[in-house]
Amino acid sequence: MLKRLKDLFGANADDFPADEHDIATAVAALMVEVMLMDGRMDDAEHNMIASLLQRRFGLDDDEIQTLIARATRAADKAHDLFQFTSRIIKAYAIEQRSGIIRELWGVAMADGHVDAYEEQVIRRIAELIGVHHKHFIDAKIQARESRHE
């Protein structure tokens, strides 16, 4: 049936990530959203995303690049953040969601400057995944401290 739906709508396989990658695609897409929010695709931010995804999901370099490419396409096609944040809410407890916010701060800080739009999208994502303001701020502080270690 899924094949028939794909054929009907002319979708390719990358538009329908495998179940085991749904959460990885969602997390990566949010990271890509933060990276692109300042209008630049910075190498430092891209490398940070790759590092964070490797740490979180234990993927090799080729898998990470494939995931980032899939997440970039998904983020480009998305009308809003809900399709990504709803997966995160279902998959992770609140402590883990706070960790994702810390990772998003890490992406934003990777180029040495946090753009106002980057902060705004991280704040919105935190709200959508149920991370309270205190944990949002704690995640920002932890990300800043880990940059200086």
N, CA, C and O atoms as a GROMACS GRO file, in nm:
protein
  596
    1MET      N    1   0.082  -0.119   0.000
    1MET     CA    2   0.000   0.000   0.000
    1MET      C    3   0.087   0.126   0.000
    1MET      O    4   0.058   0.222  -0.072
    2LEU      N    5   0.194   0.126   0.081
    2LEU     CA    6   0.283   0.242   0.086
    2LEU      C    7   0.345   0.266  -0.051
    2LEU      O    8   0.357   0.380  -0.095
    3LYS      N    9   0.385   0.158  -0.119
    3LYS     CA   10   0.442   0.171  -0.253
    3LYS      C   11   0.339   0.234  -0.346
    3LYS      O   12   0.372   0.321  -0.427
    4ARG      N   13   0.217   0.189  -0.336
    4ARG     CA   14   0.110   0.244  -0.421
    4ARG      C   15   0.090   0.393  -0.395
    4ARG      O   16   0.072   0.471  -0.489
    5LEU      N   17   0.093   0.433  -0.268
    5LEU     CA   18   0.080   0.575  -0.234
    5LEU      C   19   0.197   0.655  -0.289
    5LEU      O   20   0.180   0.765  -0.342
    6LYS      N   21   0.318   0.598  -0.275
    6LYS     CA   22   0.435   0.667  -0.329
    6LYS      C   23   0.423   0.685  -0.480
    6LYS      O   24   0.449   0.793  -0.533
    7ASP      N   25   0.382   0.577  -0.547
    7ASP     CA   26   0.365   0.584  -0.692
    7ASP      C   27   0.257   0.686  -0.730
    7ASP      O   28   0.273   0.762  -0.825
    8LEU      N   29   0.149   0.686  -0.655
    8LEU     CA   30   0.038   0.776  -0.683
    8LEU      C   31   0.079   0.922  -0.673
    8LEU      O   32   0.041   1.004  -0.757
    9PHE      N   33   0.157   0.954  -0.572
    9PHE     CA   34   0.197   1.092  -0.550
    9PHE      C   35   0.334   1.125  -0.609
    9PHE      O   36   0.382   1.238  -0.596
   10GLY      N   37   0.398   1.027  -0.673
   10GLY     CA   38   0.526   1.052  -0.739
   10GLY      C   39   0.639   1.076  -0.641
   10GLY      O   40   0.736   1.143  -0.675
   11ALA      N   41   0.629   1.023  -0.522
   11ALA     CA   42   0.732   1.044  -0.421
   11ALA      C   43   0.845   0.944  -0.442
   11ALA      O   44   0.825   0.837  -0.499
   12ASN      N   45   0.962   0.981  -0.395
   12ASN     CA   46   1.072   0.885  -0.398
   12ASN      C   47   1.095   0.832  -0.258
   12ASN      O   48   1.037   0.883  -0.162
   13ALA      N   49   1.179   0.730  -0.247
   13ALA     CA   50   1.198   0.662  -0.118
   13ALA      C   51   1.251   0.754  -0.010
   13ALA      O   52   1.223   0.733   0.108
   14ASP      N   53   1.329   0.856  -0.047
   14ASP     CA   54   1.385   0.946   0.053
   14ASP      C   55   1.278   1.032   0.121
   14ASP      O   56   1.301   1.084   0.230
   15ASP      N   57   1.163   1.046   0.057
   15ASP     CA   58   1.055   1.124   0.116
   15ASP      C   59   0.986   1.050   0.230
   15ASP      O   60   0.915   1.110   0.310
   16PHE      N   61   1.007   0.918   0.238
   16PHE     CA   62   0.946   0.835   0.339
   16PHE      C   63   1.055   0.759   0.412
   16PHE      O   64   1.078   0.642   0.382
   17PRO      N   65   1.122   0.823   0.509
   17PRO     CA   66   1.232   0.756   0.576
   17PRO      C   67   1.184   0.632   0.651
   17PRO      O   68   1.071   0.626   0.699
   18ALA      N   69   1.271   0.534   0.661
   18ALA     CA   70   1.239   0.412   0.732
   18ALA      C   71   1.209   0.444   0.878
   18ALA      O   72   1.261   0.541   0.933
   19ASP      N   73   1.124   0.362   0.939
   19ASP     CA   74   1.081   0.386   1.076
   19ASP      C   75   1.197   0.407   1.172
   19ASP      O   76   1.192   0.496   1.258
   20GLU      N   77   1.303   0.326   1.159
   20GLU     CA   78   1.414   0.338   1.253
   20GLU      C   79   1.488   0.471   1.237
   20GLU      O   80   1.565   0.509   1.325
   21HIS      N   81   1.467   0.540   1.126
   21HIS     CA   82   1.534   0.667   1.104
   21HIS      C   83   1.442   0.787   1.124
   21HIS      O   84   1.487   0.901   1.112
   22ASP      N   85   1.315   0.764   1.155
   22ASP     CA   86   1.223   0.876   1.171
   22ASP      C   87   1.271   0.976   1.274
   22ASP      O   88   1.272   1.096   1.250
   23ILE      N   89   1.310   0.926   1.390
   23ILE     CA   90   1.353   1.017   1.495
   23ILE      C   91   1.486   1.082   1.459
   23ILE      O   92   1.507   1.199   1.488
   24ALA      N   93   1.575   1.008   1.396
   24ALA     CA   94   1.702   1.065   1.354
   24ALA      C   95   1.679   1.175   1.251
   24ALA      O   96   1.743   1.280   1.257
   25THR      N   97   1.589   1.152   1.157
   25THR     CA   98   1.558   1.254   1.057
   25THR      C   99   1.496   1.376   1.123
   25THR      O  100   1.528   1.490   1.087
   26ALA      N  101   1.409   1.355   1.220
   26ALA     CA  102   1.345   1.467   1.289
   26ALA      C  103   1.447   1.552   1.364
   26ALA      O  104   1.446   1.674   1.354
   27VAL      N  105   1.536   1.487   1.439
   27VAL     CA  106   1.638   1.560   1.515
   27VAL      C  107   1.731   1.633   1.419
   27VAL      O  108   1.763   1.751   1.439
   28ALA      N  109   1.775   1.563   1.316
   28ALA     CA  110   1.866   1.625   1.218
   28ALA      C  111   1.799   1.742   1.146
   28ALA      O  112   1.864   1.844   1.122
   29ALA      N  113   1.672   1.730   1.113
   29ALA     CA  114   1.601   1.838   1.045
   29ALA      C  115   1.594   1.963   1.133
   29ALA      O  116   1.607   2.075   1.083
   30LEU      N  117   1.574   1.945   1.263
   30LEU     CA  118   1.572   2.061   1.352
   30LEU      C  119   1.711   2.125   1.359
   30LEU      O  120   1.722   2.248   1.364
   31MET      N  121   1.815   2.043   1.359
   31MET     CA  122   1.951   2.097   1.358
   31MET      C  123   1.976   2.176   1.230
   31MET      O  124   2.036   2.283   1.233
   32VAL      N  125   1.931   2.123   1.118
   32VAL     CA  126   1.947   2.191   0.989
   32VAL      C  127   1.870   2.322   0.990
   32VAL      O  128   1.919   2.423   0.940
   33GLU      N  129   1.750   2.322   1.046
   33GLU     CA  130   1.670   2.445   1.056
   33GLU      C  131   1.748   2.553   1.131
   33GLU      O  132   1.751   2.669   1.089
   34VAL      N  133   1.810   2.515   1.241
   34VAL     CA  134   1.889   2.612   1.318
   34VAL      C  135   2.007   2.660   1.235
   34VAL      O  136   2.035   2.780   1.231
   35MET      N  137   2.077   2.567   1.168
   35MET     CA  138   2.194   2.603   1.088
   35MET      C  139   2.157   2.704   0.978
   35MET      O  140   2.232   2.798   0.953
   36LEU      N  141   2.044   2.684   0.915
   36LEU     CA  142   2.006   2.769   0.802
   36LEU      C  143   1.934   2.897   0.841
   36LEU      O  144   1.910   2.984   0.757
   37MET      N  145   1.900   2.909   0.967
   37MET     CA  146   1.820   3.022   1.012
   37MET      C  147   1.890   3.156   0.991
   37MET      O  148   1.823   3.258   0.972
   38ASP      N  149   2.022   3.159   0.996
   38ASP     CA  150   2.093   3.285   0.976
   38ASP      C  151   2.125   3.312   0.829
   38ASP      O  152   2.196   3.407   0.796
   39GLY      N  153   2.071   3.226   0.740
   39GLY     CA  154   2.089   3.248   0.598
   39GLY      C  155   2.219   3.194   0.540
   39GLY      O  156   2.247   3.214   0.422
   40ARG      N  157   2.298   3.127   0.622
   40ARG     CA  158   2.427   3.073   0.577
   40ARG      C  159   2.436   2.925   0.611
   40ARG      O  160   2.383   2.881   0.713
   41MET      N  161   2.503   2.849   0.525
   41MET     CA  162   2.533   2.710   0.555
   41MET      C  163   2.680   2.705   0.593
   41MET      O  164   2.767   2.686   0.508
   42ASP      N  165   2.707   2.723   0.719
   42ASP     CA  166   2.842   2.735   0.772
   42ASP      C  167   2.904   2.598   0.794
   42ASP      O  168   2.839   2.507   0.844
   43ASP      N  169   3.033   2.582   0.756
   43ASP     CA  170   3.103   2.455   0.774
   43ASP      C  171   3.113   2.415   0.921
   43ASP      O  172   3.099   2.298   0.955
   44ALA      N  173   3.136   2.512   1.008
   44ALA     CA  174   3.148   2.481   1.150
   44ALA      C  175   3.016   2.426   1.204
   44ALA      O  176   3.016   2.330   1.282
   45GLU      N  177   2.904   2.484   1.162
   45GLU     CA  178   2.773   2.435   1.206
   45GLU      C  179   2.745   2.298   1.146
   45GLU      O  180   2.693   2.210   1.214
   46HIS      N  181   2.779   2.279   1.018
   46HIS     CA  182   2.759   2.149   0.954
   46HIS      C  183   2.841   2.042   1.025
   46HIS      O  184   2.791   1.932   1.051
   47ASN      N  185   2.965   2.073   1.058
   47ASN     CA  186   3.050   1.977   1.129
   47ASN      C  187   2.996   1.948   1.268
   47ASN      O  188   3.005   1.835   1.317
   48MET      N  189   2.941   2.050   1.333
   48MET     CA  190   2.881   2.029   1.465
   48MET      C  191   2.761   1.935   1.455
   48MET      O  192   2.744   1.845   1.538
   49ILE      N  193   2.678   1.955   1.354
   49ILE     CA  194   2.563   1.867   1.334
   49ILE      C  195   2.611   1.723   1.315
   49ILE      O  196   2.557   1.631   1.377
   50ALA      N  197   2.710   1.704   1.230
   50ALA     CA  198   2.763   1.570   1.205
   50ALA      C  199   2.813   1.506   1.336
   50ALA      O  200   2.786   1.389   1.362
   51SER      N  201   2.885   1.583   1.414
   51SER     CA  202   2.939   1.532   1.541
   51SER      C  203   2.826   1.496   1.638
   51SER      O  204   2.830   1.390   1.702
   52LEU      N  205   2.728   1.583   1.650
   52LEU     CA  206   2.616   1.558   1.741
   52LEU      C  207   2.535   1.436   1.698
   52LEU      O  208   2.494   1.356   1.782
   53LEU      N  209   2.511   1.422   1.568
   53LEU     CA  210   2.435   1.307   1.519
   53LEU      C  211   2.512   1.178   1.540
   53LEU      O  212   2.454   1.074   1.572
   54GLN      N  213   2.644   1.184   1.522
   54GLN     CA  214   2.726   1.065   1.545
   54GLN      C  215   2.718   1.024   1.692
   54GLN      O  216   2.704   0.906   1.723
   55ARG      N  217   2.727   1.121   1.779
   55ARG     CA  218   2.722   1.093   1.923
   55ARG      C  219   2.584   1.040   1.964
   55ARG      O  220   2.574   0.946   2.042
   56ARG      N  221   2.478   1.101   1.912
   56ARG     CA  222   2.341   1.065   1.952
   56ARG      C  223   2.299   0.931   1.893
   56ARG      O  224   2.238   0.850   1.963
   57PHE      N  225   2.330   0.905   1.766
   57PHE     CA  226   2.276   0.788   1.698
   57PHE      C  227   2.379   0.682   1.661
   57PHE      O  228   2.342   0.574   1.613
   58GLY      N  229   2.509   0.710   1.684
   58GLY     CA  230   2.613   0.611   1.657
   58GLY      C  231   2.627   0.575   1.510
   58GLY      O  232   2.653   0.459   1.476
   59LEU      N  233   2.611   0.673   1.423
   59LEU     CA  234   2.619   0.650   1.279
   59LEU      C  235   2.761   0.672   1.229
   59LEU      O  236   2.839   0.745   1.289
   60ASP      N  237   2.794   0.606   1.115
   60ASP     CA  238   2.924   0.631   1.054
   60ASP      C  239   2.916   0.754   0.964
   60ASP      O  240   2.807   0.810   0.945
   61ASP      N  241   3.028   0.796   0.909
   61ASP     CA  242   3.034   0.920   0.831
   61ASP      C  243   2.939   0.920   0.712
   61ASP      O  244   2.871   1.020   0.687
   62ASP      N  245   2.933   0.810   0.638
   62ASP     CA  246   2.843   0.803   0.522
   62ASP      C  247   2.697   0.812   0.565
   62ASP      O  248   2.617   0.882   0.502
   63GLU      N  249   2.662   0.741   0.672
   63GLU     CA  250   2.524   0.746   0.722
   63GLU      C  251   2.488   0.886   0.769
   63GLU      O  252   2.375   0.932   0.749
   64ILE      N  253   2.582   0.953   0.832
   64ILE     CA  254   2.557   1.090   0.879
   64ILE      C  255   2.532   1.183   0.762
   64ILE      O  256   2.438   1.262   0.766
   65GLN      N  257   2.614   1.175   0.659
   65GLN     CA  258   2.596   1.263   0.544
   65GLN      C  259   2.463   1.235   0.473
   65GLN      O  260   2.396   1.327   0.427
   66THR      N  261   2.426   1.107   0.464
   66THR     CA  262   2.297   1.070   0.405
   66THR      C  263   2.183   1.126   0.490
   66THR      O  264   2.086   1.180   0.437
   67LEU      N  265   2.196   1.113   0.621
   67LEU     CA  266   2.093   1.164   0.712
   67LEU      C  267   2.081   1.316   0.701
   67LEU      O  268   1.970   1.368   0.696
   68ILE      N  269   2.192   1.386   0.697
   68ILE     CA  270   2.188   1.532   0.686
   68ILE      C  271   2.124   1.573   0.554
   68ILE      O  272   2.045   1.668   0.551
   69ALA      N  273   2.156   1.503   0.446
   69ALA     CA  274   2.094   1.534   0.317
   69ALA      C  275   1.944   1.509   0.321
   69ALA      O  276   1.866   1.591   0.272
   70ARG      N  277   1.902   1.397   0.380
   70ARG     CA  278   1.759   1.366   0.392
   70ARG      C  279   1.690   1.470   0.480
   70ARG      O  280   1.580   1.515   0.450
   71ALA      N  281   1.755   1.505   0.590
   71ALA     CA  282   1.696   1.603   0.682
   71ALA      C  283   1.686   1.741   0.618
   71ALA      O  284   1.590   1.814   0.642
   72THR      N  285   1.784   1.776   0.536
   72THR     CA  286   1.782   1.905   0.467
   72THR      C  287   1.664   1.910   0.370
   72THR      O  288   1.594   2.010   0.361
   73ARG      N  289   1.643   1.801   0.296
   73ARG     CA  290   1.527   1.795   0.204
   73ARG      C  291   1.397   1.801   0.283
   73ARG      O  292   1.304   1.872   0.243
   74ALA      N  293   1.390   1.728   0.394
   74ALA     CA  294   1.268   1.728   0.476
   74ALA      C  295   1.240   1.867   0.532
   74ALA      O  296   1.126   1.913   0.532
   75ALA      N  297   1.344   1.934   0.581
   75ALA     CA  298   1.328   2.069   0.637
   75ALA      C  299   1.286   2.167   0.528
   75ALA      O  300   1.205   2.256   0.553
   76ASP      N  301   1.341   2.151   0.409
   76ASP     CA  302   1.307   2.238   0.297
   76ASP      C  303   1.161   2.224   0.257
   76ASP      O  304   1.097   2.322   0.219
   77LYS      N  305   1.108   2.102   0.264
   77LYS     CA  306   0.970   2.075   0.224
   77LYS      C  307   0.869   2.105   0.334
   77LYS      O  308   0.750   2.119   0.307
   78ALA      N  309   0.915   2.115   0.457
   78ALA     CA  310   0.824   2.129   0.571
   78ALA      C  311   0.756   2.266   0.572
   78ALA      O  312   0.816   2.368   0.541
   79HIS      N  313   0.629   2.263   0.608
   79HIS     CA  314   0.554   2.387   0.622
   79HIS      C  315   0.565   2.444   0.763
   79HIS      O  316   0.544   2.563   0.786
   80ASP      N  317   0.600   2.356   0.857
   80ASP     CA  318   0.617   2.398   0.996
   80ASP      C  319   0.707   2.297   1.066
   80ASP      O  320   0.756   2.202   1.004
   81LEU      N  321   0.729   2.317   1.193
   81LEU     CA  322   0.818   2.230   1.270
   81LEU      C  323   0.747   2.112   1.334
   81LEU      O  324   0.812   2.022   1.386
   82PHE      N  325   0.614   2.112   1.331
   82PHE     CA  326   0.536   2.012   1.402
   82PHE      C  327   0.568   1.869   1.361
   82PHE      O  328   0.575   1.780   1.446
   83GLN      N  329   0.589   1.846   1.231
   83GLN     CA  330   0.616   1.708   1.189
   83GLN      C  331   0.742   1.653   1.252
   83GLN      O  332   0.755   1.531   1.269
   84PHE      N  333   0.836   1.740   1.288
   84PHE     CA  334   0.959   1.696   1.352
   84PHE      C  335   0.943   1.692   1.504
   84PHE      O  336   0.982   1.596   1.569
   85THR      N  337   0.885   1.797   1.560
   85THR     CA  338   0.872   1.804   1.706
   85THR      C  339   0.776   1.699   1.760
   85THR      O  340   0.796   1.650   1.871
   86SER      N  341   0.674   1.663   1.686
   86SER     CA  342   0.580   1.561   1.734
   86SER      C  343   0.650   1.425   1.746
   86SER      O  344   0.619   1.349   1.837
   87ARG      N  345   0.742   1.395   1.656
   87ARG     CA  346   0.818   1.270   1.665
   87ARG      C  347   0.907   1.270   1.788
   87ARG      O  348   0.922   1.168   1.855
   88ILE      N  349   0.966   1.384   1.816
   88ILE     CA  350   1.056   1.396   1.932
   88ILE      C  351   0.978   1.379   2.061
   88ILE      O  352   1.025   1.311   2.153
   89ILE      N  353   0.861   1.439   2.070
   89ILE     CA  354   0.778   1.424   2.190
   89ILE      C  355   0.744   1.278   2.215
   89ILE      O  356   0.748   1.232   2.329
   90LYS      N  357   0.710   1.206   2.108
   90LYS     CA  358   0.674   1.064   2.122
   90LYS      C  359   0.793   0.977   2.159
   90LYS      O  360   0.777   0.877   2.229
   91ALA      N  361   0.911   1.014   2.113
   91ALA     CA  362   1.028   0.927   2.128
   91ALA      C  363   1.108   0.952   2.255
   91ALA      O  364   1.174   0.861   2.306
   92TYR      N  365   1.105   1.075   2.307
   92TYR     CA  366   1.196   1.110   2.415
   92TYR      C  367   1.124   1.165   2.538
   92TYR      O  368   1.023   1.234   2.529
   93ALA      N  369   1.180   1.131   2.654
   93ALA     CA  370   1.135   1.190   2.780
   93ALA      C  371   1.184   1.334   2.786
   93ALA      O  372   1.269   1.375   2.707
   94ILE      N  373   1.131   1.410   2.879
   94ILE     CA  374   1.161   1.553   2.888
   94ILE      C  375   1.310   1.580   2.907
   94ILE      O  376   1.362   1.677   2.851
   95GLU      N  377   1.381   1.497   2.983
   95GLU     CA  378   1.525   1.519   3.003
   95GLU      C  379   1.600   1.506   2.871
   95GLU      O  380   1.692   1.582   2.843
   96GLN      N  381   1.560   1.409   2.790
   96GLN     CA  382   1.623   1.389   2.661
   96GLN      C  383   1.590   1.504   2.565
   96GLN      O  384   1.673   1.544   2.484
   97ARG      N  385   1.469   1.556   2.576
   97ARG     CA  386   1.430   1.670   2.493
   97ARG      C  387   1.512   1.793   2.531
   97ARG      O  388   1.548   1.873   2.444
   98SER      N  389   1.540   1.810   2.659
   98SER     CA  390   1.627   1.920   2.702
   98SER      C  391   1.766   1.903   2.642
   98SER      O  392   1.831   2.002   2.607
   99GLY      N  393   1.812   1.779   2.631
   99GLY     CA  394   1.941   1.751   2.568
   99GLY      C  395   1.941   1.791   2.421
   99GLY      O  396   2.042   1.840   2.370
  100ILE      N  397   1.830   1.772   2.354
  100ILE     CA  398   1.820   1.814   2.214
  100ILE      C  399   1.830   1.966   2.204
  100ILE      O  400   1.894   2.018   2.113
  101ILE      N  401   1.766   2.037   2.296
  101ILE     CA  402   1.776   2.183   2.297
  101ILE      C  403   1.921   2.225   2.318
  101ILE      O  404   1.968   2.319   2.254
  102ARG      N  405   1.992   2.158   2.406
  102ARG     CA  406   2.135   2.187   2.427
  102ARG      C  407   2.212   2.165   2.298
  102ARG      O  408   2.300   2.244   2.263
  103GLU      N  409   2.182   2.058   2.227
  103GLU     CA  410   2.248   2.030   2.100
  103GLU      C  411   2.217   2.139   1.996
  103GLU      O  412   2.305   2.180   1.921
  104LEU      N  413   2.092   2.185   1.993
  104LEU     CA  414   2.056   2.292   1.900
  104LEU      C  415   2.133   2.420   1.932
  104LEU      O  416   2.176   2.490   1.841
  105TRP      N  417   2.150   2.449   2.060
  105TRP     CA  418   2.234   2.563   2.099
  105TRP      C  419   2.377   2.542   2.050
  105TRP      O  420   2.441   2.636   2.004
  106GLY      N  421   2.426   2.419   2.060
  106GLY     CA  422   2.561   2.389   2.013
  106GLY      C  423   2.576   2.417   1.865
  106GLY      O  424   2.679   2.468   1.821
  107VAL      N  425   2.474   2.383   1.787
  107VAL     CA  426   2.477   2.412   1.643
  107VAL      C  427   2.480   2.563   1.621
  107VAL      O  428   2.561   2.612   1.542
  108ALA      N  429   2.394   2.635   1.691
  108ALA     CA  430   2.388   2.781   1.674
  108ALA      C  431   2.519   2.848   1.715
  108ALA      O  432   2.559   2.947   1.654
  109MET      N  433   2.586   2.796   1.816
  109MET     CA  434   2.708   2.856   1.866
  109MET      C  435   2.834   2.813   1.790
  109MET      O  436   2.940   2.872   1.808
  110ALA      N  437   2.822   2.713   1.705
  110ALA     CA  438   2.939   2.655   1.640
  110ALA      C  439   3.018   2.754   1.556
  110ALA      O  440   3.139   2.742   1.544
  111ASP      N  441   2.950   2.853   1.498
  111ASP     CA  442   3.020   2.951   1.413
  111ASP      C  443   3.068   3.072   1.492
  111ASP      O  444   3.119   3.168   1.435
  112GLY      N  445   3.050   3.068   1.625
  112GLY     CA  446   3.099   3.176   1.709
  112GLY      C  447   3.000   3.290   1.729
  112GLY      O  448   3.031   3.387   1.798
  113HIS      N  449   2.883   3.279   1.669
  113HIS     CA  450   2.783   3.385   1.680
  113HIS      C  451   2.643   3.324   1.678
  113HIS      O  452   2.611   3.245   1.589
  114VAL      N  453   2.560   3.360   1.775
  114VAL     CA  454   2.421   3.315   1.776
  114VAL      C  455   2.336   3.428   1.720
  114VAL      O  456   2.322   3.534   1.781
  115ASP      N  457   2.281   3.403   1.602
  115ASP     CA  458   2.194   3.499   1.535
  115ASP      C  459   2.060   3.504   1.609
  115ASP      O  460   2.017   3.404   1.666
  116ALA      N  461   1.994   3.618   1.607
  116ALA     CA  462   1.864   3.633   1.673
  116ALA      C  463   1.762   3.534   1.617
  116ALA      O  464   1.678   3.484   1.691
  117TYR      N  465   1.768   3.507   1.487
  117TYR     CA  466   1.675   3.411   1.427
  117TYR      C  467   1.702   3.269   1.474
  117TYR      O  468   1.610   3.189   1.490
  118GLU      N  469   1.830   3.237   1.496
  118GLU     CA  470   1.864   3.106   1.550
  118GLU      C  471   1.806   3.090   1.690
  118GLU      O  472   1.746   2.988   1.723
  119GLU      N  473   1.824   3.192   1.773
  119GLU     CA  474   1.768   3.187   1.908
  119GLU      C  475   1.617   3.175   1.905
  119GLU      O  476   1.558   3.100   1.983
  120GLN      N  477   1.554   3.248   1.814
  120GLN     CA  478   1.409   3.244   1.803
  120GLN      C  479   1.359   3.104   1.766
  120GLN      O  480   1.262   3.056   1.825
  121VAL      N  481   1.424   3.039   1.670
  121VAL     CA  482   1.377   2.906   1.630
  121VAL      C  483   1.404   2.803   1.740
  121VAL      O  484   1.324   2.712   1.759
  122ILE      N  485   1.514   2.816   1.812
  122ILE     CA  486   1.540   2.724   1.923
  122ILE      C  487   1.435   2.743   2.032
  122ILE      O  488   1.386   2.645   2.090
  123ARG      N  489   1.401   2.866   2.060
  123ARG     CA  490   1.296   2.895   2.160
  123ARG      C  491   1.164   2.832   2.117
  123ARG      O  492   1.094   2.773   2.199
  124ARG      N  493   1.130   2.845   1.990
  124ARG     CA  494   1.004   2.789   1.938
  124ARG      C  495   1.006   2.636   1.948
  124ARG      O  496   0.907   2.575   1.988
  125ILE      N  497   1.118   2.575   1.911
  125ILE     CA  498   1.129   2.429   1.919
  125ILE      C  499   1.115   2.384   2.064
  125ILE      O  500   1.046   2.286   2.093
  126ALA      N  501   1.179   2.456   2.156
  126ALA     CA  502   1.168   2.422   2.299
  126ALA      C  503   1.023   2.425   2.344
  126ALA      O  504   0.978   2.336   2.416
  127GLU      N  505   0.950   2.526   2.302
  127GLU     CA  506   0.808   2.535   2.337
  127GLU      C  507   0.731   2.417   2.280
  127GLU      O  508   0.648   2.357   2.349
  128LEU      N  509   0.758   2.384   2.155
  128LEU     CA  510   0.684   2.277   2.087
  128LEU      C  511   0.712   2.139   2.147
  128LEU      O  512   0.626   2.052   2.143
  129ILE      N  513   0.831   2.119   2.201
  129ILE     CA  514   0.862   1.987   2.259
  129ILE      C  515   0.846   1.986   2.411
  129ILE      O  516   0.883   1.889   2.477
  130GLY      N  517   0.792   2.093   2.466
  130GLY     CA  518   0.759   2.096   2.608
  130GLY      C  519   0.875   2.120   2.702
  130GLY      O  520   0.869   2.080   2.819
  131VAL      N  521   0.980   2.185   2.654
  131VAL     CA  522   1.094   2.218   2.740
  131VAL      C  523   1.067   2.356   2.800
  131VAL      O  524   1.054   2.455   2.728
  132HIS      N  525   1.060   2.360   2.932
  132HIS     CA  526   1.029   2.484   3.003
  132HIS      C  527   1.143   2.586   2.989
  132HIS      O  528   1.257   2.551   2.960
  133HIS      N  529   1.109   2.711   3.010
  133HIS     CA  530   1.204   2.820   2.991
  133HIS      C  531   1.331   2.800   3.074
  133HIS      O  532   1.441   2.826   3.026
  134LYS      N  533   1.318   2.755   3.197
  134LYS     CA  534   1.435   2.734   3.282
  134LYS      C  535   1.530   2.633   3.217
  134LYS      O  536   1.651   2.654   3.216
  135HIS      N  537   1.477   2.524   3.164
  135HIS     CA  538   1.560   2.423   3.100
  135HIS      C  539   1.616   2.473   2.967
  135HIS      O  540   1.725   2.434   2.926
  136PHE      N  541   1.542   2.559   2.900
  136PHE     CA  542   1.589   2.624   2.778
  136PHE      C  543   1.714   2.706   2.808
  136PHE      O  544   1.813   2.698   2.736
  137ILE      N  545   1.708   2.784   2.916
  137ILE     CA  546   1.823   2.867   2.957
  137ILE      C  547   1.938   2.779   3.006
  137ILE      O  548   2.053   2.804   2.972
  138ASP      N  549   1.906   2.676   3.086
  138ASP     CA  550   2.010   2.584   3.133
  138ASP      C  551   2.082   2.518   3.015
  138ASP      O  552   2.204   2.504   3.018
  139ALA      N  553   2.007   2.480   2.912
  139ALA     CA  554   2.066   2.417   2.794
  139ALA      C  555   2.159   2.514   2.723
  139ALA      O  556   2.265   2.475   2.674
  140LYS      N  557   2.120   2.640   2.717
  140LYS     CA  558   2.204   2.742   2.653
  140LYS      C  559   2.335   2.759   2.730
  140LYS      O  560   2.442   2.766   2.670
  141ILE      N  561   2.325   2.765   2.861
  141ILE     CA  562   2.444   2.781   2.945
  141ILE      C  563   2.535   2.659   2.931
  141ILE      O  564   2.657   2.674   2.919
  142GLN      N  565   2.478   2.539   2.934
  142GLN     CA  566   2.557   2.416   2.920
  142GLN      C  567   2.627   2.410   2.784
  142GLN      O  568   2.742   2.369   2.775
  143ALA      N  569   2.558   2.452   2.679
  143ALA     CA  570   2.618   2.452   2.545
  143ALA      C  571   2.733   2.552   2.540
  143ALA      O  572   2.838   2.523   2.482
  144ARG      N  573   2.714   2.668   2.601
  144ARG     CA  574   2.820   2.770   2.602
  144ARG      C  575   2.940   2.720   2.681
  144ARG      O  576   3.054   2.737   2.638
  145GLU      N  577   2.916   2.657   2.795
  145GLU     CA  578   3.025   2.606   2.878
  145GLU      C  579   3.100   2.493   2.808
  145GLU      O  580   3.222   2.484   2.820
  146SER      N  581   3.029   2.409   2.734
  146SER     CA  582   3.096   2.298   2.667
  146SER      C  583   3.182   2.347   2.550
  146SER      O  584   3.276   2.278   2.510
  147ARG      N  585   3.152   2.464   2.496
  147ARG     CA  586   3.235   2.522   2.390
  147ARG      C  587   3.370   2.565   2.443
  147ARG      O  588   3.469   2.569   2.369
  148HIS      N  589   3.376   2.599   2.572
  148HIS     CA  590   3.499   2.654   2.631
  148HIS      C  591   3.580   2.549   2.705
  148HIS      O  592   3.681   2.581   2.768
  149GLU      N  593   3.538   2.423   2.697
  149GLU     CA  594   3.613   2.317   2.766
  149GLU      C  595   3.729   2.270   2.683
  149GLU      O  596   3.803   2.181   2.725
   0.00000   0.00000   0.00000
